[in-house]
Amino acid sequence: MIKRVNLGGNPNIGVSIAVTEKAAIIPPHLEESMMDLIKESLEVELVKTPINGSNLAGALACGNSKGFVVSKYAFDREIEAIRKIGVNVERIPDRLTALGNIVLANDFGAIVNPLLSDKSVEVIAEVLDVEVKRGSIANFNITGSVATATNKGVLMHPSASQEDIKFVEETLKAPVDIGTVNNGTPLVGACSVANSKGIIVSLPTTGPELARIEEAFGFLEGYL
């Protein structure tokens, strides 16, 4: 299921919401109608909590079916809110805070910013229970911002090379396509959230872009 919507007028959905197969971390004051749309589209349990005291959970947390990783600055109450629904979450020791921007992951693998420390890579590998590789996409180290990954497919920055595509397919064990969202925005991870059951993109996303998204993620039910 594909839905088009803006989050309180903001098209950067992927910056505000962190999604896995099981859960979505959402801003605490998100309106009821948006909460219902997320639950219906992605079939996930919702966790209403800031991360690092910020409502930008999509930029500050990353996860898969096994759990979430967040920065060392996440508050105890935020960690407990996530754990309360039975989801594992751990902090990484790095100074880098925007885990959602610098980690691209699904249930089969993860690609992280090359600047992350060995210890942080170990924590990510343990929590997400996947092989973790350092790398970039289209020469960007913000792998979580320039791509959106599910267990069924990956949509990446249109400047990604064939080498990038091969690397991501081998690491995440899912087919890759390139495209844009939000009427030409190449930062697809910042403007979309997805799992194997659905995807939510920003409202300005065009018909041709939606067609490419359907192809990339395998959704055949159409869009609103």
C-alpha positions in Angstrom: 0.0 0.0 0.0 1.4 3.4 -1.0 0.1 6.6 0.6 1.0 10.2 -0.1 0.9 12.7 2.8 2.7 15.5 4.4 3.5 15.5 8.1 2.0 18.7 9.4 2.9 20.4 6.2 6.4 18.9 6.2 7.4 16.7 3.3 10.4 15.2 5.1 8.5 12.2 6.5 11.6 10.1 6.7 13.3 12.6 9.0 10.4 12.5 11.5 9.5 8.8 11.6 11.7 5.7 12.1 10.1 2.5 10.8 10.8 -1.2 10.9 8.7 -4.3 10.1 7.3 -4.2 13.7 7.3 -0.6 15.0 7.4 3.1 14.1 8.8 5.8 16.3 6.7 8.9 15.8 6.6 12.4 17.2 4.7 12.6 20.5 2.2 15.2 19.4 1.4 13.6 16.0 -2.3 14.0 15.2 -4.6 11.0 15.5 -5.4 10.8 11.8 -1.8 10.6 10.9 -1.2 7.9 13.5 -4.1 5.9 12.1 -2.7 6.3 8.6 0.8 5.0 9.7 -0.7 2.0 11.5 -3.0 1.1 8.6 -0.3 1.6 5.9 2.6 -0.1 7.6 0.9 -2.4 10.1 3.2 -1.5 12.9 3.0 -0.7 16.6 3.5 3.0 17.3 6.0 4.4 19.9 5.3 8.1 20.7 8.6 9.5 21.9 11.3 12.0 21.0 14.9 10.9 20.5 17.6 13.0 22.0 14.8 15.3 23.0 14.0 15.9 19.4 10.9 15.0 17.3 13.1 14.0 14.4 13.2 10.2 15.2 13.7 9.3 11.5 17.0 11.1 11.5 18.1 10.0 14.9 17.2 6.3 15.1 17.5 3.3 12.8 16.4 -0.3 13.1 15.0 -3.5 11.7 12.9 -6.3 13.1 15.5 -7.1 15.8 15.7 -3.6 17.3 16.8 0.0 17.1 20.0 1.9 17.5 20.2 5.5 18.7 22.9 7.9 19.7 24.6 8.0 23.1 22.6 11.2 23.9 19.2 9.4 23.9 17.5 9.9 27.2 16.6 6.9 29.5 12.9 7.7 29.3 13.1 7.5 25.5 14.9 4.2 25.6 12.3 2.8 28.0 9.4 4.0 25.8 10.7 1.9 23.0 11.5 -1.1 25.1 8.0 -1.0 26.6 6.6 -2.5 23.4 9.1 -5.3 23.5 11.6 -3.9 21.1 15.4 -3.9 21.8 17.2 -0.6 21.6 20.8 0.4 22.4 23.0 3.5 22.2 26.1 3.6 20.1 29.2 5.3 21.7 30.1 7.6 18.7 29.8 11.4 18.6 27.7 11.0 15.5 24.1 11.3 16.5 21.9 11.1 13.3 21.7 7.3 13.1 18.8 7.4 10.7 20.8 9.5 8.3 24.0 7.5 8.4 22.7 3.9 8.6 20.7 2.1 5.9 19.4 -1.3 7.1 16.9 -4.0 6.7 16.6 -7.5 8.2 19.4 -8.8 6.1 22.2 -6.3 6.4 23.3 -2.7 7.1 25.4 -0.1 5.4 26.9 2.6 7.6 28.9 5.8 7.4 32.6 4.9 7.0 33.4 7.3 9.9 31.6 5.2 12.5 33.9 3.6 15.0 34.5 -0.2 15.2 32.7 -0.2 18.5 29.6 1.4 17.1 29.7 -1.0 14.1 29.8 -3.9 16.7 26.8 -2.5 18.5 24.8 -2.1 15.3 25.7 -5.6 14.2 24.7 -7.1 17.6 21.4 -5.2 18.0 20.2 -5.5 14.4 21.7 -9.1 14.1 23.0 -8.4 10.6 26.4 -8.1 8.9 27.4 -4.4 8.8 29.5 -2.9 6.1 30.9 0.6 5.8 30.2 2.4 2.5 28.6 5.3 0.6 25.9 5.7 -2.0 26.4 8.1 -4.9 29.5 9.4 -3.0 27.3 10.3 0.0 28.1 8.9 3.5 24.5 9.7 4.6 23.3 6.3 3.4 20.1 6.5 5.4 19.1 9.8 3.7 19.9 8.8 0.1 18.0 5.5 0.2 15.0 3.7 1.7 15.3 0.0 2.3 12.9 -2.8 3.1 13.1 -6.6 3.0 11.5 -6.5 -0.5 13.5 -3.7 -2.2 15.6 -0.6 -2.0 15.0 2.8 -3.6 18.2 4.9 -4.0 19.5 8.3 -5.1 19.3 8.6 -8.9 23.1 9.3 -9.1 23.9 5.8 -7.6 26.4 4.0 -9.8 26.2 0.4 -10.9 28.9 -0.4 -8.3 26.7 1.2 -5.7 23.7 -0.9 -6.8 25.7 -4.1 -6.7 27.1 -3.3 -3.3 23.7 -2.5 -1.8 22.1 -5.6 -3.4 24.8 -7.8 -2.0 24.7 -6.3 1.4 21.0 -5.9 2.0 20.0 -9.0 -0.2 17.2 -7.1 -1.9 16.7 -5.7 -5.4 17.7 -2.1 -5.9 16.1 0.6 -8.1 16.9 4.3 -8.4 14.5 7.2 -8.4 13.3 10.4 -6.7 10.4 11.5 -4.5 8.7 14.8 -3.7 8.8 15.9 -7.3 12.5 15.4 -7.9 14.1 15.1 -4.5 17.0 12.7 -4.6 17.2 12.3 -0.8 14.6 9.5 -0.9 15.3 8.3 2.6 14.5 11.8 4.0 11.1 12.0 2.3 9.7 8.5 2.7 9.3 5.7 5.2 8.6 2.0 4.2 8.5 -1.6 5.2 7.5 -4.7 3.4 3.8 -4.0 4.0 3.6 -0.4 2.8 5.3 2.9 2.0 4.4 6.5 2.8 5.8 9.3 0.6 5.5 13.1 0.7 2.5 14.6 -0.9 4.3 16.3 -3.9 5.6 12.9 -5.1 4.5 12.6 -8.8 2.8 9.9 -10.7 6.0 8.8 -12.5 7.8 8.7 -9.2 5.1 6.6 -7.7 5.3 4.2 -10.6 9.1 3.8 -9.9 8.4 3.3 -6.2 5.9 0.6 -7.0 8.5 -1.2 -9.1 11.2 -0.8 -6.5 9.2 -2.1 -3.5 6.7 -4.4 -5.2 3.5 -2.7 -4.2 0.7 -3.3 -6.6 -2.4 -2.0 -4.8 -2.0 1.6 -6.1 -1.8 4.8 -4.1 -3.8 7.6 -2.7 
